[in-house]
């Protein structure tokens, strides 16, 4: 059995200061110019999300959600810091960034998903003149991505200052050869530019091991040459084998995973820390224990959240390799950039206990060319140059009958990734009994079948569904549609122009958990949890057609006007052995539940308005027929946020009747007004056909819901939020504190 004892993480503060080094957030006060117009913006910034998706002119096409892309420029002035070395660290710019300081080119970076640092020391003025930094962003070569990328400086920028001698934070590496020993290594940069290895070894008598249920983190520092570097780490062990499966800290763990794209839904690509944390929380609450960062490196804040909240991660580098999926994708960069980009990802992320595996690619087009094995080896070697403590995987697939020909490719990997191909497991295991497998992508509707496979076969260590969250781009994947709408999958010629996002997530972009999410959590969780949803009747809104990544539309609704007396199906999810369903206090029926029913109880009954109640395992759940919309209910994720100009409050807006029941069919036009120490960041519903810009103050609720995002200013105080509609105006105050 392959065993690895590990690990750590290095956290960034908003402003971190040591004896020789500082890192200051450099996000505020940029002048952004695009199409001849200049405005002031505070980063993170994504110019695409301020536009409406437009199939007639959207250069990013259906993959990018019909957004414009293009070119933009960011300028900012600043005084020369009192330091020997000054750098700008960019967490992510999409894409092809060029950096100029005082008119001179200081650096460039092509890949939009990896961080990079530019030494600007030689270009700074030595007197009291203001310096100007100019960042040119070129996202005009389209299409270059199969999902929504966003455009601009969409992640944080940091101004770093250092003395003549300092600890290189990128060199930090924390490993544990055993759970009682912590080895901290780094390099100190000397005055002459040479590097001096530094090390610190800690003995931990009674280690508090990091797990998803108990994500315990340790804190220490490493010092050298007058500089001090904070270090935060977690201790845990991972093992994996075809005989024992995946083992964390000596205990078997079945992996229930979700693929996630990098966007934050209503915020587009703008990577606010609060949004990244919220994304991890949503996946945690949905019962997942692993996230695959499909198909690119994620953010520092996202991994910090995974460390502190307890979420395993597969860190993925690329979507495709040398053969293009889009005309201007990574195939145009791979030969010149792959080592730089892999090193950037692994160096930054290797000290996170949440990361248990690296992924080098996804469904590469050239998979039938034997030279692909050499490419895979080169990419893996680039990872091993930075970190040899984790396994390497890759997501392989087949779009025809060829599969066994990929065995040499699988041999490069410690864990084989199967995209929609886990049905090949038995013959693969017979041919190679040592292969460890996980399904790196699966169809949402196959939840029970895939859960069963992971439970029955130890060499299948997990299932990772496509996807955990709805996302922008890949327009129309996961859609169901009605007779008369454009038929077919999202990838049909011309795409699905009515859509600008993907509906295959367990959770929608407002954070509402779809019934499939509750079902999946119930399968993987040993409890008597109880959930009930209603299957939309075929032909209620039109004859329903499904697509490959869709599930049948199910709703937490007992509002089916004009369907009185007609049959309707109610689905109940539980591991309790028996379920009773009542309508208006009348017993409809009793059903046994178990593996043979896929832990579902399905009742068919004539629709009648009122109260639907289900009982099982000592629990009870009700659905009430909602009355007419009476008011808007505003529910913030927090009522107090930080007055740092970076924090974000997310407010769920629901249309409710006089008794507080959500009106599941309510489509109410709303306007958000935000005053005080906050600003409107986004206001949107989960309707991926709505073409109102996400950053607009206007939205029409969909299924009775919408989501408002409010950004703090740098001043403490109160933010007054008002939502106007045909219903009484609803208000809410959010407090910002230093």
VOKE-295704 format. One line per 2 residues: number of its first residue (from 1); for each residue x, y, z of C-alpha. Coordinates in nm, 2 decimals. Layout:
! residues N
NUM> X/Y/Z; ...
END
This chain:
! residues 738
1> 0.00/0.00/0.00; 0.13/0.34/-0.10
3> 0.15/0.55/0.22; 0.22/0.92/0.25
5> 0.25/1.12/0.58; 0.20/1.49/0.54
7> 0.15/1.81/0.55; 0.11/2.18/0.59
9> -0.02/2.51/0.46; 0.10/2.87/0.45
11> -0.17/3.13/0.50; -0.16/3.48/0.37
13> -0.30/3.76/0.58; -0.45/4.08/0.43
15> -0.13/4.26/0.54; 0.14/4.04/0.67
17> 0.46/4.18/0.81; 0.78/4.02/0.92
19> 1.12/4.17/1.02; 1.23/4.21/0.66
21> 0.93/4.14/0.44; 0.58/4.28/0.39
23> 0.29/4.18/0.17; 0.02/4.44/0.13
25> -0.30/4.41/-0.06; -0.28/4.62/-0.38
27> -0.64/4.59/-0.50; -0.78/4.94/-0.46
29> -0.78/5.24/-0.69; -0.70/5.10/-1.04
31> -0.80/5.29/-1.35; -0.96/5.05/-1.59
33> -0.98/5.12/-1.96; -1.17/4.93/-2.22
35> -1.32/5.03/-2.55; -1.21/5.39/-2.50
37> -1.38/5.43/-2.16; -1.20/5.46/-1.83
39> -1.35/5.39/-1.48; -1.21/5.34/-1.13
41> -1.22/4.98/-1.01; -1.12/4.80/-0.70
43> -1.00/4.44/-0.76; -1.09/4.16/-0.80
45> -1.25/4.27/-1.13; -1.40/4.08/-1.42
47> -1.52/4.30/-1.70; -1.73/4.03/-1.86
49> -1.97/3.98/-1.58; -2.08/4.35/-1.61
51> -2.21/4.26/-1.96; -2.52/4.07/-2.07
53> -2.46/3.74/-2.23; -2.53/3.78/-2.60
55> -2.53/3.49/-2.85; -2.52/3.74/-3.14
57> -2.19/3.90/-3.04; -2.04/3.70/-2.76
59> -1.69/3.62/-2.87; -1.65/3.35/-2.61
61> -1.92/3.14/-2.78; -2.14/2.89/-2.60
63> -1.84/2.75/-2.40; -1.77/3.09/-2.25
65> -2.14/3.18/-2.20; -2.16/3.42/-2.49
67> -1.96/3.69/-2.31; -1.74/3.95/-2.50
69> -1.38/3.88/-2.38; -1.16/4.14/-2.55
71> -0.88/4.36/-2.42; -0.84/4.59/-2.12
73> -0.59/4.79/-1.93; -0.54/4.86/-1.56
75> -0.33/5.15/-1.43; -0.24/5.25/-1.08
77> 0.01/5.50/-0.93; 0.20/5.45/-0.60
79> 0.50/5.58/-0.41; 0.83/5.39/-0.41
81> 0.84/5.18/-0.10; 1.14/5.20/0.14
83> 1.27/4.85/0.06; 1.56/4.70/-0.13
85> 1.33/4.47/-0.33; 0.98/4.55/-0.45
87> 0.75/4.30/-0.63; 0.40/4.27/-0.75
89> 0.24/3.93/-0.70; -0.07/3.85/-0.91
91> -0.29/3.57/-0.79; -0.45/3.54/-1.13
93> -0.51/3.75/-1.45; -0.72/3.62/-1.74
95> -0.53/3.62/-1.96; -0.20/3.70/-2.14
97> -0.10/3.97/-1.90; 0.18/4.22/-1.97
99> 0.31/4.44/-1.69; 0.47/4.78/-1.74
101> 0.62/5.00/-1.48; 0.69/5.36/-1.57
103> 0.67/5.28/-1.93; 0.91/4.98/-1.92
105> 0.80/4.62/-1.96; 0.87/4.44/-1.63
107> 0.71/4.10/-1.70; 0.44/3.89/-1.86
109> 0.23/3.58/-1.79; 0.01/3.39/-2.03
111> -0.19/3.13/-1.84; -0.49/3.28/-1.68
113> -0.52/3.04/-1.38; -0.17/3.04/-1.22
115> -0.02/3.30/-0.99; 0.30/3.49/-1.09
117> 0.53/3.75/-0.94; 0.71/4.04/-1.12
119> 1.02/4.21/-0.97; 0.96/4.58/-1.04
121> 1.26/4.71/-0.84; 1.47/4.81/-1.14
123> 1.19/5.02/-1.29; 1.09/5.23/-0.98
125> 1.17/5.60/-0.95; 1.43/5.67/-0.68
127> 1.30/6.02/-0.61; 0.95/6.13/-0.48
129> 0.77/6.09/-0.82; 0.47/5.87/-0.84
131> 0.53/5.53/-1.01; 0.27/5.40/-1.26
133> 0.20/5.03/-1.31; 0.02/4.93/-1.62
135> -0.13/4.58/-1.67; -0.24/4.50/-2.02
137> -0.48/4.21/-2.04; -0.56/4.03/-2.37
139> -0.85/3.79/-2.37; -0.94/3.87/-2.73
141> -0.82/3.54/-2.89; -1.15/3.35/-2.87
143> -1.27/3.10/-2.80; -0.99/2.99/-2.56
145> -1.18/2.81/-2.29; -1.46/2.55/-2.27
147> -1.63/2.73/-1.97; -1.67/3.09/-1.84
149> -1.32/3.23/-1.78; -1.40/3.59/-1.71
151> -1.17/3.87/-1.82; -0.93/4.09/-1.63
153> -0.74/4.10/-1.30; -1.00/3.87/-1.13
155> -0.79/3.76/-0.83; -0.59/3.96/-0.58
157> -0.27/4.16/-0.64; -0.01/4.21/-0.36
159> 0.27/4.46/-0.32; 0.56/4.28/-0.17
161> 0.87/4.44/-0.02; 1.18/4.27/0.11
163> 1.52/4.35/0.25; 1.85/4.25/0.11
165> 1.82/3.92/0.28; 1.48/3.74/0.32
167> 1.31/3.40/0.33; 1.17/3.31/-0.01
169> 0.81/3.21/0.08; 0.77/3.01/-0.24
171> 1.04/2.78/-0.13; 0.85/2.68/0.19
173> 0.79/2.31/0.22; 0.64/2.13/0.52
175> 0.64/1.75/0.53; 0.60/1.48/0.80
177> 0.80/1.17/0.74; 0.59/1.04/1.03
179> 0.30/1.19/1.23; 0.54/1.28/1.51
181> 0.79/1.47/1.30; 0.74/1.79/1.11
183> 1.01/1.90/0.87; 1.00/2.27/0.77
185> 1.23/2.37/0.49; 1.28/2.69/0.29
187> 1.56/2.90/0.14; 1.70/3.23/0.25
189> 1.80/3.47/-0.03; 2.13/3.64/0.05
191> 2.26/3.99/-0.04; 2.45/3.85/-0.34
193> 2.15/3.66/-0.47; 2.27/3.33/-0.36
195> 2.04/3.09/-0.17; 2.09/2.93/0.17
197> 1.89/2.63/0.28; 1.72/2.66/0.61
199> 1.53/2.40/0.81; 1.34/2.34/1.13
201> 1.23/2.01/1.27; 0.95/1.98/1.53
203> 0.86/1.68/1.74; 0.49/1.63/1.80
205> 0.43/1.40/2.09; 0.05/1.36/2.06
207> -0.04/1.49/1.71; -0.39/1.62/1.65
209> -0.45/1.48/1.31; -0.63/1.68/1.04
211> -0.95/1.52/0.90; -1.25/1.66/0.71
213> -1.45/1.62/1.03; -1.18/1.77/1.25
215> -0.96/2.00/1.04; -0.71/2.09/1.31
217> -0.42/2.33/1.21; -0.09/2.40/1.38
219> 0.09/2.74/1.38; 0.46/2.82/1.40
221> 0.73/3.03/1.23; 1.06/2.97/1.06
223> 1.33/3.24/1.09; 1.66/3.32/0.91
225> 1.87/3.63/0.84; 1.64/3.86/1.04
227> 1.33/3.75/0.85; 1.04/3.56/0.99
229> 0.79/3.35/0.79; 0.46/3.23/0.95
231> 0.38/2.87/0.89; 0.04/2.70/0.94
233> 0.02/2.32/0.88; -0.19/2.02/0.93
235> -0.07/1.66/1.00; -0.24/1.37/0.83
237> -0.15/1.05/0.65; -0.30/0.91/0.33
239> -0.28/0.56/0.19; -0.43/0.41/-0.12
241> -0.43/0.06/-0.27; -0.66/-0.17/-0.47
243> -0.69/-0.39/-0.17; -0.78/-0.14/0.10
245> -0.90/0.16/-0.09; -0.83/0.52/0.03
247> -0.72/0.54/0.39; -0.69/0.87/0.59
249> -0.50/0.86/0.92; -0.53/0.48/0.92
251> -0.91/0.48/0.87; -1.09/0.39/0.54
253> -1.26/0.68/0.38; -1.51/0.67/0.09
255> -1.48/0.97/-0.14; -1.79/1.16/-0.23
257> -1.66/1.43/-0.45; -1.77/1.72/-0.67
259> -1.61/1.89/-0.97; -1.61/2.27/-0.95
261> -1.52/2.53/-1.20; -1.35/2.85/-1.08
263> -1.63/3.10/-1.12; -1.84/3.22/-0.82
265> -2.17/3.22/-1.00; -2.34/3.56/-0.97
267> -2.00/3.72/-0.92; -1.85/3.57/-1.24
269> -1.48/3.52/-1.20; -1.43/3.78/-0.93
271> -1.25/3.58/-0.66; -1.34/3.75/-0.34
273> -1.23/3.55/-0.04; -1.58/3.55/0.11
275> -1.72/3.40/-0.21; -1.45/3.13/-0.22
277> -1.52/3.04/0.14; -1.89/3.03/0.07
279> -1.84/2.80/-0.22; -1.65/2.55/0.00
281> -1.92/2.58/0.27; -2.19/2.51/0.02
283> -2.01/2.19/-0.08; -1.95/2.09/0.28
285> -2.32/2.14/0.37; -2.42/1.93/0.06
287> -2.23/1.64/0.21; -1.93/1.63/-0.02
289> -1.58/1.55/0.13; -1.37/1.62/-0.18
291> -1.35/1.89/-0.46; -1.18/1.85/-0.79
293> -1.07/2.19/-0.92; -1.19/2.13/-1.27
295> -0.99/2.21/-1.48; -0.73/2.45/-1.35
297> -0.56/2.57/-1.03; -0.79/2.74/-0.79
299> -0.73/3.03/-0.55; -0.53/3.06/-0.23
301> -0.85/3.16/-0.04; -1.03/2.85/-0.17
303> -0.76/2.62/-0.04; -0.74/2.80/0.29
305> -1.11/2.74/0.33; -1.07/2.38/0.24
307> -0.80/2.35/0.51; -1.00/2.52/0.78
309> -1.34/2.38/0.70; -1.23/2.02/0.62
311> -1.25/1.95/0.25; -1.02/1.72/0.05
313> -0.90/1.85/-0.29; -0.76/1.73/-0.62
315> -0.56/2.02/-0.75; -0.58/2.01/-1.13
317> -0.35/2.19/-1.37; -0.50/2.18/-1.72
319> -0.80/2.09/-1.93; -0.62/1.99/-2.25
321> -0.27/1.95/-2.37; -0.12/1.97/-2.73
323> -0.43/1.90/-2.94; -0.67/2.19/-2.93
325> -1.03/2.17/-2.79; -1.06/2.54/-2.88
327> -0.85/2.74/-3.13; -0.67/2.95/-2.86
329> -0.66/2.72/-2.56; -0.36/2.58/-2.37
331> -0.24/2.39/-2.67; -0.09/2.72/-2.79
333> 0.11/2.75/-2.46; 0.19/2.41/-2.34
335> 0.54/2.37/-2.49; 0.66/2.70/-2.36
337> 0.47/2.73/-2.03; 0.38/2.39/-1.88
339> 0.68/2.37/-1.63; 0.63/2.73/-1.52
341> 0.26/2.68/-1.47; 0.28/2.35/-1.29
343> 0.56/2.48/-1.06; 0.35/2.79/-0.98
345> 0.06/2.57/-0.88; 0.25/2.31/-0.68
347> 0.48/2.56/-0.51; 0.19/2.77/-0.39
349> -0.04/2.48/-0.29; 0.18/2.19/-0.17
351> 0.16/2.30/0.19; -0.22/2.26/0.21
353> -0.33/1.95/0.41; -0.66/1.95/0.21
355> -0.48/1.86/-0.12; -0.44/1.48/-0.14
357> -0.37/1.45/-0.52; -0.25/1.64/-0.82
359> -0.42/1.61/-1.16; -0.23/1.68/-1.48
361> -0.51/1.69/-1.73; -0.87/1.61/-1.84
363> -1.00/1.42/-2.14; -0.70/1.51/-2.36
365> -0.79/1.49/-2.73; -0.46/1.32/-2.84
367> -0.52/1.02/-2.61; -0.50/0.77/-2.90
369> -0.15/0.90/-3.00; 0.11/0.69/-2.81
371> 0.32/1.01/-2.77; 0.06/1.12/-2.52
373> 0.23/0.90/-2.26; 0.55/1.10/-2.30
375> 0.36/1.42/-2.24; 0.20/1.27/-1.93
377> 0.54/1.17/-1.80; 0.68/1.52/-1.85
379> 0.39/1.68/-1.67; 0.42/1.44/-1.38
381> 0.79/1.50/-1.36; 0.72/1.88/-1.33
383> 0.50/1.80/-1.03; 0.76/1.57/-0.87
385> 1.02/1.85/-0.90; 0.81/2.05/-0.65
387> 0.64/1.78/-0.45; 0.68/1.40/-0.43
389> 0.44/1.35/-0.13; 0.12/1.30/-0.32
391> -0.02/1.07/-0.59; -0.07/1.20/-0.95
393> -0.40/1.14/-1.14; -0.55/1.24/-1.47
395> -0.91/1.22/-1.60; -0.93/0.98/-1.89
397> -1.23/0.91/-2.11; -1.34/0.74/-2.43
399> -1.59/0.86/-2.69; -1.59/0.53/-2.87
401> -1.52/0.16/-2.80; -1.15/0.20/-2.75
403> -1.04/0.19/-2.39; -0.79/-0.09/-2.32
405> -0.54/0.09/-2.55; -0.50/0.35/-2.27
407> -0.33/0.11/-2.03; 0.02/0.26/-2.10
409> -0.12/0.60/-2.02; -0.28/0.47/-1.69
411> 0.06/0.33/-1.59; 0.20/0.68/-1.56
413> -0.06/0.76/-1.29; -0.08/0.65/-0.92
415> -0.46/0.68/-0.93; -0.65/0.63/-1.25
417> -0.92/0.89/-1.32; -1.23/0.77/-1.51
419> -1.46/1.02/-1.67; -1.80/0.84/-1.72
421> -1.61/0.51/-1.77; -1.63/0.34/-1.43
423> -1.84/0.07/-1.60; -1.51/-0.06/-1.73
425> -1.39/-0.13/-1.38; -1.43/-0.51/-1.37
427> -1.23/-0.59/-1.68; -0.97/-0.33/-1.60
429> -0.93/-0.47/-1.25; -0.89/-0.82/-1.40
431> -0.63/-0.70/-1.64; -0.45/-0.48/-1.38
433> -0.55/-0.58/-1.02; -0.32/-0.31/-0.87
435> -0.49/-0.02/-1.04; -0.65/0.23/-0.80
437> -0.95/0.40/-0.96; -1.19/0.69/-0.90
439> -1.46/0.82/-1.12; -1.34/1.18/-1.18
441> -1.66/1.27/-1.35; -2.00/1.11/-1.34
443> -2.35/1.19/-1.45; -2.57/1.33/-1.17
445> -2.86/1.09/-1.23; -2.62/0.79/-1.16
447> -2.58/0.88/-0.80; -2.70/0.55/-0.65
449> -2.52/0.33/-0.90; -2.19/0.51/-0.84
451> -2.24/0.51/-0.46; -2.29/0.14/-0.47
453> -1.98/0.08/-0.68; -1.76/0.27/-0.43
455> -1.91/0.07/-0.14; -1.87/-0.27/-0.31
457> -1.52/-0.24/-0.47; -1.23/-0.12/-0.26
459> -1.02/-0.04/-0.57; -1.28/0.22/-0.67
461> -1.20/0.48/-0.40; -1.45/0.75/-0.49
463> -1.71/0.91/-0.72; -1.68/1.27/-0.82
465> -1.99/1.41/-0.98; -2.01/1.67/-1.26
467> -2.08/1.90/-1.09; -2.12/2.03/-0.74
469> -2.24/2.38/-0.84; -2.41/2.53/-1.14
471> -2.16/2.74/-1.33; -2.14/3.00/-1.61
473> -2.04/2.89/-1.96; -2.07/2.54/-2.12
475> -2.41/2.68/-2.19; -2.70/2.44/-2.15
477> -2.52/2.13/-2.02; -2.75/1.96/-1.77
479> -3.06/2.13/-1.91; -3.40/1.96/-1.94
481> -3.62/2.12/-2.21; -3.98/2.12/-2.32
483> -4.13/2.02/-2.66; -4.08/2.30/-2.91
485> -3.75/2.42/-2.76; -3.42/2.35/-2.94
487> -3.35/1.98/-2.90; -3.03/1.81/-2.82
489> -2.72/1.84/-2.60; -2.53/2.16/-2.52
491> -2.27/2.07/-2.77; -2.49/2.05/-3.08
493> -2.38/2.27/-3.37; -2.45/2.63/-3.27
495> -2.49/2.55/-2.90; -2.80/2.64/-2.70
497> -2.82/3.02/-2.74; -3.10/3.05/-2.49
499> -2.87/2.94/-2.21; -2.55/3.10/-2.08
501> -2.46/2.86/-1.80; -2.46/2.50/-1.69
503> -2.75/2.34/-1.49; -2.58/2.02/-1.40
505> -2.48/2.12/-1.04; -2.63/1.97/-0.73
507> -2.65/2.33/-0.60; -2.77/2.63/-0.82
509> -2.59/2.96/-0.84; -2.80/3.12/-0.56
511> -2.69/2.84/-0.32; -3.02/2.65/-0.33
513> -2.97/2.27/-0.30; -3.16/2.08/-0.57
515> -3.33/1.75/-0.47; -3.05/1.55/-0.62
517> -2.82/1.72/-0.37; -3.02/1.59/-0.08
519> -3.05/1.25/-0.23; -2.67/1.22/-0.28
521> -2.60/1.34/0.07; -2.84/1.08/0.21
523> -2.67/0.80/0.02; -2.33/0.88/0.16
525> -2.44/0.96/0.51; -2.53/0.71/0.78
527> -2.84/0.87/0.93; -3.21/0.87/0.91
529> -3.23/1.21/0.75; -3.55/1.27/0.56
531> -3.62/1.47/0.25; -3.92/1.51/0.02
533> -3.96/1.66/-0.33; -4.22/1.66/-0.60
535> -4.16/1.55/-0.96; -4.28/1.81/-1.21
537> -4.56/1.64/-1.41; -4.48/1.57/-1.77
539> -4.67/1.82/-1.98; -4.74/2.06/-1.68
541> -4.53/2.32/-1.86; -4.48/2.11/-2.17
543> -4.35/1.76/-2.25; -4.02/1.72/-2.08
545> -3.70/1.60/-2.25; -3.38/1.52/-2.07
547> -3.02/1.55/-2.17; -2.72/1.35/-2.06
549> -2.62/1.55/-1.76; -2.98/1.64/-1.65
551> -3.20/1.50/-1.39; -3.58/1.51/-1.40
553> -3.70/1.85/-1.27; -3.79/1.81/-0.90
555> -3.91/2.09/-0.67; -3.98/2.15/-0.31
557> -4.33/2.25/-0.41; -4.69/2.16/-0.35
559> -4.82/2.43/-0.58; -4.96/2.27/-0.90
561> -5.25/2.49/-1.01; -5.48/2.34/-1.27
563> -5.35/1.99/-1.19; -5.62/1.90/-0.94
565> -5.72/1.54/-0.95; -5.44/1.44/-1.19
567> -5.16/1.20/-1.09; -4.84/1.35/-0.95
569> -4.53/1.17/-0.80; -4.37/1.25/-0.47
571> -4.02/1.12/-0.40; -3.90/1.06/-0.04
573> -3.53/1.00/0.04; -3.43/0.83/0.36
575> -3.24/0.53/0.50; -3.52/0.48/0.76
577> -3.69/0.14/0.68; -4.04/0.27/0.64
579> -4.21/0.59/0.51; -4.56/0.72/0.56
581> -4.71/0.99/0.34; -5.00/1.20/0.44
583> -5.21/1.46/0.24; -5.41/1.69/0.45
585> -5.37/1.45/0.75; -5.50/1.16/0.55
587> -5.27/0.86/0.51; -5.18/0.81/0.14
589> -4.97/0.51/0.19; -4.68/0.33/0.36
591> -4.37/0.21/0.17; -4.06/0.01/0.27
593> -3.73/0.17/0.18; -3.39/0.00/0.13
595> -3.11/-0.06/-0.12; -3.36/-0.24/-0.34
597> -3.56/0.08/-0.37; -3.24/0.29/-0.40
599> -3.34/0.44/-0.07; -3.63/0.62/-0.24
601> -4.00/0.59/-0.16; -4.21/0.70/-0.46
603> -4.58/0.78/-0.42; -4.83/0.85/-0.69
605> -5.14/1.04/-0.59; -5.40/1.27/-0.73
607> -5.30/1.63/-0.67; -5.49/1.83/-0.41
609> -5.38/2.15/-0.26; -5.30/2.17/0.11
611> -5.03/2.01/0.33; -4.82/1.71/0.23
613> -4.64/1.54/0.52; -4.40/1.25/0.52
615> -4.28/1.06/0.83; -3.99/0.82/0.87
617> -3.74/0.73/1.13; -3.89/0.96/1.39
619> -3.86/1.26/1.15; -4.13/1.46/0.97
621> -4.11/1.69/0.67; -4.40/1.90/0.52
623> -4.47/2.09/0.20; -4.75/2.34/0.21
625> -4.94/2.49/-0.08; -4.83/2.85/-0.08
627> -5.08/3.13/-0.11; -5.04/3.45/-0.30
629> -4.71/3.64/-0.28; -4.73/3.87/0.02
631> -4.38/3.99/0.09; -4.00/3.94/0.03
633> -3.80/3.76/0.29; -3.43/3.87/0.31
635> -3.19/3.62/0.47; -2.83/3.73/0.50
637> -2.55/3.48/0.54; -2.40/3.72/0.79
639> -2.53/4.05/0.94; -2.17/4.17/1.03
641> -1.89/4.19/0.78; -1.54/4.34/0.77
643> -1.49/4.70/0.68; -1.20/4.62/0.45
645> -1.34/4.68/0.11; -1.32/4.31/0.04
647> -1.58/4.14/0.24; -1.91/4.03/0.08
649> -2.25/3.96/0.23; -2.48/3.72/0.05
651> -2.85/3.79/0.10; -3.11/3.53/-0.01
653> -3.43/3.70/-0.14; -3.74/3.48/-0.13
655> -4.10/3.55/-0.22; -4.33/3.42/0.06
657> -4.70/3.42/0.13; -4.86/3.56/0.45
659> -4.76/3.25/0.64; -4.40/3.25/0.54
661> -4.42/2.98/0.28; -4.20/3.03/-0.03
663> -4.41/3.09/-0.34; -4.23/2.84/-0.57
665> -4.37/2.98/-0.90; -4.33/3.35/-0.82
667> -4.16/3.56/-1.09; -4.15/3.91/-0.93
669> -3.94/4.19/-1.09; -3.72/4.34/-0.81
671> -3.48/4.63/-0.77; -3.21/4.64/-0.51
673> -3.10/4.97/-0.36; -2.78/4.97/-0.15
675> -2.67/5.27/0.06; -2.42/5.34/0.33
677> -2.10/5.15/0.38; -2.16/4.89/0.11
679> -2.22/4.86/-0.26; -2.42/4.63/-0.48
681> -2.19/4.37/-0.63; -2.45/4.14/-0.80
683> -2.82/4.06/-0.80; -2.94/3.76/-0.99
685> -3.16/3.45/-0.99; -3.07/3.09/-1.08
687> -3.24/3.12/-1.42; -2.96/3.05/-1.66
689> -3.17/3.19/-1.95; -3.20/3.53/-1.79
691> -2.99/3.78/-1.99; -3.00/4.07/-1.74
693> -2.63/4.14/-1.64; -2.55/3.98/-1.30
695> -2.42/4.31/-1.17; -2.74/4.49/-1.25
697> -2.97/4.61/-0.96; -3.26/4.45/-1.14
699> -3.37/4.09/-1.13; -3.69/3.88/-1.17
701> -3.71/3.61/-0.91; -3.71/3.25/-1.04
703> -3.88/2.97/-0.85; -3.94/3.24/-0.59
705> -3.58/3.31/-0.52; -3.29/3.55/-0.60
707> -2.95/3.63/-0.45; -2.80/3.97/-0.37
709> -2.43/4.02/-0.31; -2.31/4.34/-0.12
711> -1.95/4.44/-0.10; -1.82/4.63/0.20
713> -1.63/4.96/0.18; -1.32/5.04/0.38
715> -1.53/5.24/0.64; -1.71/5.09/0.93
717> -2.08/5.16/0.97; -2.41/5.04/0.84
719> -2.53/4.94/0.49; -2.90/4.98/0.42
721> -3.05/4.74/0.17; -3.39/4.79/0.02
723> -3.56/4.55/-0.23; -3.84/4.72/-0.42
725> -4.11/4.53/-0.61; -4.48/4.51/-0.65
727> -4.48/4.37/-0.30; -4.41/4.59/0.01
729> -4.04/4.71/0.01; -3.82/4.48/0.22
731> -3.52/4.62/0.41; -3.21/4.49/0.59
733> -2.91/4.64/0.76; -2.56/4.50/0.74
735> -2.30/4.62/0.98; -1.93/4.67/0.88
737> -1.67/4.65/1.15; -1.29/4.70/1.15
END
